[in-house]
Structures are given as structure tokens and as C-alpha cells.
Amino acid sequence: MAVRSPQTSAEWSAYYQLRYEVLRQPWQQPVGSERVPEDEDPATVHALCLMPTDAVAGVGMLQSAGQGRGQIRFMAVAPAWQGHGIGRELLGYLEEVATQLGYAEIVLHARQAAVPFYVRLGYAIVAPSHTLFGSIPHFLMSKELAQ
Ligand SMILES: CC(C)(COP(=O)(O)OP(=O)(O)OC[C@H]1O[C@@H](n2cnc3c(N)ncnc32)[C@H](O)[C@@H]1OP(=O)(O)O)[C@@H](O)C(=O)NCCC(=O)NCCS
């Protein structure tokens, strides 16, 4: 597998499609709800995980959160590939880029079901945060990056 930024228009389409299918469609959210203005920020980094077949198995993004911090958002692995190390690869890639960009810390708002994944990869719960779509509790989590 390879983790890198989307390059072709087909890869960008597959990138947003997977984000929609995993994080929006199961809650009957409209197409387009998977995109945010920060996607277009030049400081934002997008990552996708490509399998040898060119299938996109996972996606994630890193944006600036100010004050020397990066924020990871929209981590999504295709259901068929979950539990095979793809989330770990994506997170590792985004953390490496965050270190190169000089961020000292990563923050994120994790869905309750994903909290054990982030704990496994070194993140700590800071506080409960918002509830998405009236039903998905989130937790603010953070991890300091080695400089
Ligand atoms: C959460 C998600 C991104 C994790 O990606 P993944 O590819 O399934 O996870 P990995 O296989 O890379 O797991 C890495 C480690 O975390 C552990 N882990 C992953 N999900 C876990 C869970 N729900 N509970 C406990 N441990 C978990 C794995 O066992 C693995 O640890 P190990 O090396 O000791 O076996 C992915 O499952 C997903 O997209 N879920 C649905 C959408 C979602 O919740 N996204 C996050 C929004 S905040």
C-alpha cells in the first residue's frame, strides 16, 4: 500500500467519495456534507491510502489548528479494509507531515467508537466534545509530537 496526497481528478473524487461513504452516508447526510472550507486551505494536507489495485482504502486530512498545533480530521477506512493497519499508516503519514510542518501537537475530535484506535496510537483524551448528528459522541484528544 502507498500513502500520499491525491494527485489526479479521479483520485480526488475517490478521496471525497470514501469520506462520504464512511462518515456521512450511514447517517443519511447529503452529498457535499463531507466537504469543509478547510479542505481548500493551502496549509491543509490530504492523504489517501492506495492499494496495489489502485483502490482507495483509506483517507485522512491534517489542517492547522493555530498555536503550533495541527488537527487531524475525516479519518476513514473502507469497511472491507478496517482492522488491517491502514488507519495506522494514514495517521503515521499525517503525523510525519505535521512534524515537518513544525507542529508541536496534534489535536482531533474522535468519534467514541474510534477512541481506542487513537489511544492505541498514543493519543490521550482531553475532554468530551460535541455530539454529531444528535447521536455520535466525540472526544477531544491530543498527542505531542517529538521535535
Ligand atoms: C477508526 C479507523 C480510522 C481505524 O482504522 P483501521 O485501519 O481500522 O485501524 P488499524 O487497523 O490501523 O488499527 C491500528 C491499531 O488500533 C487498534 N484498533 C483499531 N480500531 C480499534 C477499535 N475500534 N477498538 C480497539 N482497537 C482498535 C487495532 O487493533 C490496531 O492495534 P494493534 O496493532 O495492536 O492490532 C477505521 O476503523 C474507520 O474508518 N472507522 C470508521 C470511521 C471512523 O470512526 N473514523 C474516525 C472518525 S474520528
The ligand as an ORCA input file, in Angstrom:
! r2SCAN-3c Opt
* xyz 0 1
  C     -11.151      4.247     13.141
  C     -10.426      3.817     11.866
  C      -9.921      5.053     11.119
  C      -9.216      2.939     12.271
  O      -8.544      2.480     11.098
  P      -8.194      0.917     10.919
  O      -7.450      0.770      9.649
  O      -9.457      0.145     11.066
  O      -7.259      0.655     12.190
  P      -5.845     -0.142     12.214
  O      -6.075     -1.496     11.639
  O      -4.793      0.695     11.580
  O      -5.627     -0.244     13.784
  C      -4.446      0.223     14.439
  C      -4.466     -0.277     15.864
  O      -5.632      0.226     16.549
  C      -6.435     -0.845     17.012
  N      -7.840     -0.502     16.812
  C      -8.412     -0.024     15.684
  N      -9.731      0.184     15.865
  C      -9.979     -0.190     17.143
  C     -11.147     -0.214     17.937
  N     -12.326      0.212     17.477
  N     -11.041     -0.676     19.217
  C      -9.863     -1.089     19.709
  N      -8.703     -1.084     18.998
  C      -8.777     -0.640     17.733
  C      -6.062     -2.027     16.152
  O      -6.326     -3.241     16.812
  C      -4.583     -1.784     15.947
  O      -3.860     -2.175     17.090
  P      -2.829     -3.433     17.042
  O      -1.713     -3.011     16.162
  O      -2.472     -3.622     18.458
  O      -3.617     -4.546     16.457
  C     -11.333      2.974     10.942
  O     -11.733      1.775     11.597
  C     -12.586      3.710     10.468
  O     -12.562      4.369      9.430
  N     -13.702      3.571     11.209
  C     -14.982      4.173     10.818
  C     -14.941      5.692     10.698
  C     -14.398      6.382     11.919
  O     -14.822      6.146     13.044
  N     -13.421      7.280     11.677
  C     -12.799      8.057     12.730
  C     -13.560      9.298     12.928
  S     -12.913     10.199     14.313
*
